[in-house]
Amino acid sequence: MVTGSRCLLALALLSASLCAAQERLYDRKQWLDPTTVVSDDPRQVPAAPGPRGPEGWLVLKGGRVFDGTGAAAVDANVVIEGNRISAVLPASSTQWPSQARVIDVSGRTVMPGLIDLHTHLSYSEPETPSEEADDDAAAALRGAERLRYFLESGVTTVRDVGGQGAVPFVLKRWVAQNRIAGPRIFAAGQLITGTGGHGAEGLRPSCHGASNGRTREASGPDDWREAVREQFKRGADLIKLASHYSREEVRAAIDEAHSLGLKVTVDAETQYIQWAVEAGVDSVEHPLPRTPETIRLMASRKVDSVPTLVPYIYIFDLDGGYFDSTSRRFSFSKAANLALFRQMKQAGIRMGVGTDLVTDWFRYLPQSYITELQQFVAGGYTVSQALVAATRTNAQILGMDDKLGTLQPGKLADVIVLDGRPDERLEDLKKLSVAIRDGHVVLQEGRIVSIPHVPRPEPVPSSERSK
């Protein structure tokens, strides 16, 4: 006979299991034929078939290929057709079409483009005039500038986890159409938080239901669901939540996002992290405090972490601490952050690379990205493992590892070429020579390459059309 306490425990476990089943990410692939062409983002929207990327073939010949899979670098040739990697051939092979464009990269390292999982493209800088801080046009131009900095640092994909109104989605479309230079963008839209939560501290008036601005305050489970739907309507590739929230609110938001097929990441601290993990969140941003129990729960439920150690290094070095914030009511330090990183690594939590370069810190690139990777090494990774985290693991966290993160046939052609051996010495990431995004050479010899426009013929007068 089962005792009362055992019965209660069994019911609790059953309830948790049912909750997890309800909040699991909905897999839309079951409704898609494998031959159906879909958008190159987590939304998986059916797209018109046909060639993508530039016409013809591009060959990176004679390089030292670090493919991002975890294997050691080897001498090889990378063949690209359109916007896809067609083959990775032995160094002795020349099995590519005679009309292919060939770039000799002998002595250089060829690797997948870097990915940054935590960016804010439209945020203002300290010297931004007040009339521009919340202006969408100015925000878009700020984003275009940041995109150039990332691209010139070897970053070919960014995840924008909180931006101004529709700006991140417009930037995403313009980059995809090659109208501006930049990395491919996966955007969350507005940061969703509770009234007075992180990102909304001191904002007046309350931004409940606000369609623009960087933050969407929500109150009550139904409003949290509505806030998720608003970001999805605009084109969100994922959802970003921030504490403070109730258990019911975070559960409703995650359930809504997962029903739509979108992953959820959360900027939270202390008990709010545990509530989000219990509700089924996919990843947790930042090195903010959490209990050993929460770390174990993250590991058992395979919740990812994007630790973003570098911005907190800057906060402590520049200001001495994180002050005057009601969403940061705890003590932490550079040493405590690294200790938490090590605890998560020891627990087996999968961790990705993100920089969270707010204010004007993007101007430290590429060193800020390198500093983040160096923190991974200080936390127990090898240099090679840190680069795998920056490529393959980041693609896995995005839910895009079938298309990004490694140099393998069939993957999207996001590739960088560097002098030196970055898989042995991270500082060599500063020696960027070539960057390719979606098959297009967008940076060569360290300079942005503008894709020339194709002139459109002038219209023929209607009087002459019938002649």
N, C-alpha and C positions, 0 to 999 in steps of 0.2 A: 504494500500500500504506500502510495506517495505521501510524504508528510506535507503539512501546510506550507512550510518554508520552501520545500522543494517544488511544490506546485507553483508557488509565486515566482520562483526563479525560472521555471520552465515557461510560464506565461510571459515573463519579461523577455526571455530569449526569443520566444516566438514573435512577440511584438516588435523587437528590434529587427528580427529577420524580415518580417513583413514590411517594416518601414524602409529597410535597405532595398528591398525588391521594388517598392513603389518609386524610390528616388534614384534608381539606377539610370544612367544615361540611356536614352532611347536610341536604339540602333536602327537607323533608317536604311542601312544597306540591304536589309532583308527585302525591301520593296524595290530595290534597284537591280536591274539586270547588269551583270559584270561588264557588258559591252556599252552600257549607257555612259556617255560622257557627262561629267559633272564639273561644277566650278572647283577651282583649285583652292578651296577653303573648307572649313568644317561644316558649312551649311549644306554642302552637297546638292546644290541646285542643278537640275539637268541643263546642259548647255548644248548649243548647236554643234554637231560634229564638224570636223575639218581641221586642217593644219593650224598650229599655233606657234608663235615665236617667229624668228627671222627665217627666211627661206634658205635652204641648203644646209651644208655641214660645216662645222667648226672643229678643228683638231688642236688640242694642247699637246704638243709633241715634246717628248724627252724629259718630262718632269719627274719629280719624286712625289708619288701619289700617296697621300694620307687620306684614306677614304672615309674615315669617321666611324667605321664599324667596330673599332677596337684593335684591328690588325695593324701590324707594323707597316711603316711606309715602304713602298717598293717603286722601282723605276717602271714607268708605264706611260701609255698614251691615252688620253681621254678624248673620245669622239662624241660630239654633240650634233644631233639632227633636230632642227627646229628649236623647240624649248625643252627637249628631253635628252638625257644622256643615252646615247645609242650603244656605246661599248667602252670598256676599259681594257685596252689591249696590252700585251707584253711589249716591252721597250723595243724589241726587234721587229715587231709587226708593223706593216704599213697598209693594213686592210681597211682602207677608207676610200671613198670616191675621189677620183683624180681632180675633180673641180672643187674639192673642199678647201676652205680657207685654213691655213696652217699657221699657228703661232708657236714659235720655238721657245719653250720654257725650260730649256736645259739648265740644270743646276738649281732650279727653283722648286719650291714645294707647292703642289696642287692639292687643294682640300675643299670640303664643302664650305659654303658661305657660313659665316657666324650668324647665330640667332640671338636676339636680345628679347627675353620674355617679359621685361618690365620697363616700359617706356611711357612717357606722357608728352606726346608730340606738340600739343597746343598750349602747354602751360606757359605762363608769362615769366619774365625775368625780373630781378629786383629793380632795374632801371626802366621797366616798361611804363610809359605814361598811363595814367589812370584811365584815360578815355580809350586806350587800346587794350587794356587788360581783359575786358569782357567782350571785346568786339570780335565777331566771327571772322571778318576779313583779315584782321591782324593775326588772329589765332592760326588761320590757314597759312599765312606767310611765315609765321614762326615755325609751323610744322614743316614747311618746305625747306627751311634752313636746317632744321635738325636732321631731316632725312639725308641731306648732303653730308653732314658730319658722320652719320652712321655709315653711309655707303663708303666714304673715304676711309673708314676704319675697318672695312672688311665685313661689315654686318649687312647681309643681304635679306634678312627677315627681321621684322620687329613686331612685338605684340603690344599694342597700345591699350593700357588697362585703366583708362579714365581720361576722357578728353572733352573738349568743349563742343557741346551740341552735336551737330552733324559733321563737324570738321574732320574727324578721323576717317569717316566713311567717304567723304569727298576726296581726301588725300589718297585713300586706298584705290579708288577708281582711277584717278589721274595717273598714279604710278603704274597700275595694271595696263593702262592704255598708252604708256610711254609718253605722256604729255609733260611729265616732270620726272627728273631723275630721283631715284630713291630705292630703298629696300621694299620688298613686298610687305604689306601691312595686314595684320589680323587685329581687329578692333573690338573692344568691349562696349564702346559708347560711354555713357555717363556712369560714374561711380554711384552705386545705390547704397544708401546708408539710412539709419534711423534719424529721427528729428534730433538735431544737435550732435550727430555722430561724427566719426572721422571724415574730414573733408567738408563738413558743414558747420564746424565750430565758428561761432561768431558771425555766420552769414545772416544778414537781415535784408528782406524778410525771409521767412521760411520758404524753401524751394520745393514744396510739395507740388508734384505734377509739372515742374518747370521743364519746358521743352528745350531750353538752351542752358548755357552754363556747364560747369564741369561735374556738378553733383546733383543727384536726384534724391531728395529726402522722401522717405516713405514711412507710413505709420499704419500698422495693422497688417495681418497676412494678406488680405485682398489687395491692398495698395502695393505691397511688395510684389505680388504677382503681376499687377498692372505695370509696375516699373520695369520688370523683366520683359514683358510684352512690348513695351515702348522701345526698348533697345533692339529687340528682335526685329521689330517693324522697320527700324532704320537700317538694319543690315548687320547686326552684331554677330561676330564669330565666336564669342564667349561672353560670359556675364561676370562682372566684378562687383562683389559685395563688400561692405565694411561695417564693422561694429561701430555703434551699438545697435543691437537688435534683440528681440525675444526669441526663445526657442521656436515658437510657432511661426514667427516672421521669417527666420532664416530657412526653416523647413519648407515653407510655402514657396519662397523664391527659388530654392534649389529644385524642388519638385517641378515647378513651372519651366525652368530652364531645361532640365533633363527631358521633360516631355517634348520640348521643342528640338531636342537633339543637340543642345549646347552644353559645354562644360562650364563649371563655375569655379572661380578662384575667389579667395577672401583675404582681405586685409583686416586681421583681427588680433586680439591679444587675450591672455589669461583664459578665463572660463569661456569666452566667446569662441575661441578656437575649438575647444572641445564640443561646444554646441553645434558648430558648423560641421565638424567631423562626424558627429553622431547623426546629423541631418543628411550626410552623403556628399559633402563638398569634394571637389576633385583635387584642389591644390590650395596651399596656404602661402601667402606672400610674407616676406620679412623675417628677421630673427627675433620676433617679439616673444615675451615670456609665455611659457606653457608648462604644464606639469609633466613629470615622467609618465604618468598614466596617459595623457594626451598623446605623447610621442609614441607610446606603445600602440595606442589606438590608430594613429596615423599609419604606422607600419602595417598593422594587421589588416586595415581596410585599403591599403595601397593608395593613400593620399599623398600626393607629391608636394614638394617644397621648392619655392623659389626664394632663397635666403636673402638676396640683395644686401650683402654685407657692406659694399662700398659706400652707399649713401650715408650710412651711419658712421663710417670712418670720417667722412667729410663733416657730418654734424658735430661729432665730438672734437675734431681738430679745429674747426672754424668757430664753433660757438660754445664748446665745453659741455654740451648736453642738449637734450630735447626739452625745452621749457615751455610753460604756459599752454599746455595742451591737455584738455580733458579726456582725450582718447589715448593718452600716453601716461597714465597715472601709475607708474612703476619705475623702479630703478634698473637701469641696464647700462652696459659699457661695451667697448670694443672687445675686451677679454670675455665678457659674458656672452656676447654674440657668437664669438668663435667657439666657445665651449658648447653652446646650444647646437651649432653646426655639427660639431664632432659627435654629440649625443645622437643627432638625427642620422648621421652617417653610420654610426655603430648599430643603430636600430634597423638599418637597411632601408631607410626612406630614400626614394629616388629624388634627386635634386637637380634642378636646372639653373641656368645662368641668366640673371637679369640685373640691370644696373640702377634703375629708378633715378635717373639723372634729372631731378627737378631743378627749379630756378635756372641758373646759368651753367650748371655743372656739365652739360653736354660739351662745353668748350674744352673740357679736359680729355676728351676722346683723342686717340684710342687708349690712352693710358688708363682711364677709368675702367674700361672693359678688361684690360690686362690685370689691373689691381684686383678686380673681382675674381678672375681666374687664379691669381696668386693666393687669394684667401682659400680657394678650394684646395690648393696644394698644401697650404698651412694646416688645413683641416683634415689631411690624410689622403688626398688624391695624388696620383702621379701627374706630371705635366700632360702626358698623353691622355689620361683619364679625364682631366679637366677639359681638354679640347673635345673629347667625345661628349661630355656633358653639354658643351656649348653648341653642339651640332646634332648628333643623333638623339641624345636624351631630350634636348629642347624640342625637337620635332615630335618625339613621343608625347611629351606633355601637351603640346599643341593639338595632338590627335592627327598629325600630318606626317607621321613617319612612313606612310606608304608613298609619299611624294617628295619629302625633304629630308635633310639631315645626313645623308650619306651619298657617296659617289658610286652609284650602282645603276646598271642599265634599267631604263624605264622611269627613273626618278627625274624630277624637274631639274633643269640645268642651272642651279645656283652654285657657282664655283668661284673660288678665289685663288690667286697665285701670289706667292710671297717669296722674297729672297730669304735664304737661311732655312732653319729647321725649327719652326714654331712648336712642333710636337716634342722638342727637346729643350727649347729655350723660348719661353713665352714672349720675351721682349722682341723676338723676330716678327711678331704680329704687326709691328710698326712698319715693316718693310713690304707693304702691299704694292703689288705691281699691276695686277689685272683683277677686275671683278666682273662676273657674269651673272645676270639675273634674268631668269626665264629665257635663257638662250641668247640674250642680247649682251654684247660687251658694253658695259655701262661705265667702266673705268679702265684706263690703260696708262701704264707708266705713271700711276698715281694721280691722274687727272680724269675728271668726269668727262665722259663721252656723250655728247648730245646726239640723239638719234635724229638724222635730218628728215625734214618733212618731205613728203612727196607732193609736188605741185599738182593741184587739181585743174583740169582744163576749164577755161572760161566757157560760160553757156553759149550755145548757138542760138542766134535770134530765131524766134518762131517762124519768121517769114522765110528762113532759109532751110528749115528742117525738112521740108517736103521736096527740096530740090535734089 
